[in-house]
Amino acid sequence: MNESTSTVWSRIGQSPRYKELIRSKRAFIFPASLFFIAYYFALPVLVGWWPELMKKPVFGPVNIAYLFALSQFFMAWFIAFLYVRKAGEWDKQAKQVIENEEFVSKH
């Protein structure tokens, strides 16, 4: 990377639009990841600490633990859906950062 390219990337990294893009990503990704991890590990914790609750039949041989396990698929798909929607917004923000004229190299 030559010096002028390095300078352009340094200016981009300091721009308010870029910083807002990074803040927006962190504001979604960290809470979504923490929620996913907590939800994922809730099943073994609940089965371990409250087995009688989790064994409670809902219909036929299907109990609360099975339904909770199944719900994890839907929860993951929902988070993925939300992520894809947010990623579209981030792409637009990134394009604005890159197209900002003050960062365009004048070679």
C-alpha positions, 0 to 999 in steps of 0.5 A: 500500500503506497503512502497516498492510499494509506492516507486516504484510508486514514481519512476514511477511518476518521470520518464521522460517516465511517464512525457512525457506520461502525457504531451502527454495526456494533449496536446490532451485532453485539446485542444480537450475538449475546441474545443468540448465545444466551438463547442457545445455552438456555436449553441445556441450562433449563434441562439441567436445572429444571428437568421436570418443567422441561419434561412437561408434555405439550402434546403427545410425546412432544415436551417443552424441551423439544419445542424450545429446541425447535424454537432455536431454529426459528430464532436463528432464522429471524436474527439472520433475516434482521441481519440481512435487512440491516446489512443492506442499510450498512451497504448504503452507508458504506457506499456513501463513505466511499463516494464522499468526494473528499476521499476520492484519490485525484490520481 
